[in-house]
């Protein structure tokens, strides 16, 4: 599921996996998406702090 969300965040999810995506639980998709966005933001903040130091 994380791979599906990851590709969707980058906007490169094709139609090939669309039918399998429909079988996913929407609550799990939303929670996983929020978690991955939070991790992405934290990584960006760490990189910015390292660059500014």
Z-matrix of the N, CA and C atoms (Angstrom, degrees):
N
C 1 1.434
C 2 1.526 1 110.55
N 3 1.317 2 118.03 1 -38.15
C 4 1.461 3 120.73 2 -179.86
C 5 1.529 4 110.64 3 -61.69
N 6 1.314 5 117.03 4 -35.98
C 7 1.463 6 120.20 5 178.53
C 8 1.529 7 110.48 6 -65.02
N 9 1.318 8 116.71 7 -41.54
C 10 1.460 9 121.03 8 178.04
C 11 1.522 10 110.90 9 -60.78
N 12 1.330 11 116.37 10 -45.83
C 13 1.463 12 121.05 11 -179.85
C 14 1.526 13 110.15 12 -67.17
N 15 1.323 14 116.52 13 -41.56
C 16 1.463 15 120.31 14 179.53
C 17 1.519 16 112.55 15 -59.66
N 18 1.330 17 116.92 16 -46.48
C 19 1.460 18 119.82 17 178.40
C 20 1.518 19 110.89 18 -65.80
N 21 1.315 20 117.33 19 -36.14
C 22 1.465 21 120.43 20 178.62
C 23 1.526 22 110.94 21 -66.18
N 24 1.329 23 117.69 22 -36.96
C 25 1.462 24 120.64 23 178.61
C 26 1.527 25 111.34 24 -63.69
N 27 1.319 26 116.75 25 -33.80
C 28 1.456 27 120.67 26 178.48
C 29 1.526 28 112.06 27 -86.16
N 30 1.318 29 117.32 28 -8.27
C 31 1.460 30 121.34 29 176.27
C 32 1.508 31 114.64 30 76.83
N 33 1.325 32 117.84 31 25.35
C 34 1.459 33 120.10 32 -178.11
C 35 1.526 34 112.30 33 -116.40
N 36 1.307 35 116.66 34 17.46
C 37 1.465 36 120.00 35 179.18
C 38 1.521 37 108.88 36 -74.45
N 39 1.327 38 117.08 37 122.80
C 40 1.459 39 121.14 38 -179.07
C 41 1.519 40 112.35 39 -90.71
N 42 1.314 41 115.33 40 -178.93
C 43 1.464 42 120.70 41 -179.73
C 44 1.528 43 112.17 42 -76.82
N 45 1.304 44 116.62 43 -14.55
C 46 1.465 45 120.69 44 -175.60
C 47 1.526 46 111.88 45 -57.39
N 48 1.317 47 117.65 46 -44.14
C 49 1.452 48 121.03 47 -178.10
C 50 1.511 49 114.43 48 -95.57
N 51 1.330 50 116.93 49 11.15
C 52 1.463 51 120.67 50 -175.15
C 53 1.523 52 112.36 51 -60.51
N 54 1.332 53 117.01 52 -44.26
C 55 1.471 54 120.02 53 -178.19
C 56 1.521 55 111.47 54 -65.46
N 57 1.312 56 117.60 55 -37.69
C 58 1.463 57 119.54 56 178.07
C 59 1.523 58 110.72 57 -70.94
N 60 1.336 59 117.53 58 -29.42
C 61 1.461 60 120.99 59 177.24
C 62 1.523 61 111.51 60 -65.95
N 63 1.317 62 117.29 61 -30.75
C 64 1.461 63 120.80 62 -179.13
C 65 1.521 64 112.09 63 -67.00
N 66 1.319 65 117.48 64 -21.17
C 67 1.462 66 121.70 65 -178.93
C 68 1.527 67 112.47 66 -82.77
N 69 1.328 68 117.76 67 -9.45
C 70 1.459 69 121.19 68 -178.41
C 71 1.523 70 110.65 69 -76.60
N 72 1.322 71 115.30 70 148.40
C 73 1.459 72 121.68 71 177.60
C 74 1.532 73 108.67 72 -73.64
N 75 1.332 74 118.54 73 123.78
C 76 1.469 75 120.68 74 -177.44
C 77 1.529 76 113.61 75 -58.57
N 78 1.320 77 117.63 76 -35.40
C 79 1.465 78 120.54 77 179.68
C 80 1.525 79 109.82 78 -65.06
N 81 1.315 80 116.96 79 -42.22
C 82 1.462 81 120.90 80 178.72
C 83 1.528 82 110.61 81 -65.34
N 84 1.322 83 116.68 82 -38.45
C 85 1.463 84 120.41 83 179.43
C 86 1.526 85 110.27 84 -64.19
N 87 1.328 86 117.25 85 -44.38
C 88 1.465 87 121.44 86 -179.59
C 89 1.524 88 110.69 87 -64.50
N 90 1.333 89 117.03 88 -46.09
C 91 1.463 90 120.22 89 -179.50
C 92 1.525 91 111.82 90 -64.29
N 93 1.317 92 116.79 91 -41.64
C 94 1.460 93 120.44 92 178.21
C 95 1.523 94 110.79 93 -65.12
N 96 1.319 95 116.63 94 -41.06
C 97 1.462 96 120.59 95 177.47
C 98 1.517 97 112.17 96 -61.48
N 99 1.324 98 117.06 97 -44.76
C 100 1.463 99 120.90 98 178.57
C 101 1.523 100 111.27 99 -63.40
N 102 1.326 101 116.25 100 -40.73
C 103 1.461 102 120.47 101 178.76
C 104 1.527 103 111.18 102 -63.74
N 105 1.326 104 117.18 103 -44.99
C 106 1.464 105 120.34 104 -179.33
C 107 1.526 106 111.71 105 -66.67
N 108 1.325 107 117.41 106 -36.47
C 109 1.467 108 120.19 107 176.75
C 110 1.524 109 110.02 108 -65.91
N 111 1.334 110 117.23 109 -41.36
C 112 1.466 111 120.90 110 178.67
C 113 1.527 112 110.63 111 -62.57
N 114 1.319 113 117.60 112 -43.35
C 115 1.469 114 121.33 113 178.29
C 116 1.528 115 110.08 114 -63.21
N 117 1.318 116 117.07 115 -41.40
C 118 1.461 117 121.48 116 179.05
C 119 1.527 118 110.83 117 -61.47
N 120 1.319 119 117.45 118 -43.63
C 121 1.464 120 121.67 119 179.41
C 122 1.524 121 110.75 120 -65.12
N 123 1.325 122 116.84 121 -41.92
C 124 1.465 123 120.37 122 178.89
C 125 1.525 124 110.64 123 -62.55
N 126 1.318 125 117.25 124 -42.56
C 127 1.467 126 120.93 125 178.49
C 128 1.529 127 110.23 126 -62.09
N 129 1.334 128 117.34 127 -42.92
C 130 1.461 129 120.01 128 178.03
C 131 1.522 130 111.76 129 -62.85
N 132 1.326 131 117.37 130 -40.21
C 133 1.461 132 120.75 131 178.47
C 134 1.524 133 111.79 132 -64.84
N 135 1.321 134 116.84 133 -40.73
C 136 1.467 135 120.71 134 178.47
C 137 1.526 136 110.18 135 -64.28
N 138 1.321 137 117.06 136 -43.83
C 139 1.467 138 120.47 137 178.79
C 140 1.526 139 110.37 138 -62.91
N 141 1.330 140 117.15 139 -42.27
C 142 1.468 141 120.56 140 179.42
C 143 1.523 142 111.12 141 -64.24
N 144 1.324 143 117.06 142 -40.79
C 145 1.466 144 120.04 143 178.51
C 146 1.525 145 111.71 144 -66.30
N 147 1.319 146 117.08 145 -38.29
C 148 1.464 147 120.30 146 177.82
C 149 1.526 148 111.02 147 -67.59
N 150 1.316 149 116.46 148 -37.21
C 151 1.463 150 120.12 149 -179.86
C 152 1.526 151 111.23 150 -70.78
N 153 1.323 152 116.88 151 -32.92
C 154 1.464 153 120.98 152 -177.99
C 155 1.526 154 112.08 153 -80.76
N 156 1.317 155 116.97 154 -18.49
C 157 1.476 156 120.40 155 -176.79
C 158 1.503 157 112.42 156 -78.62
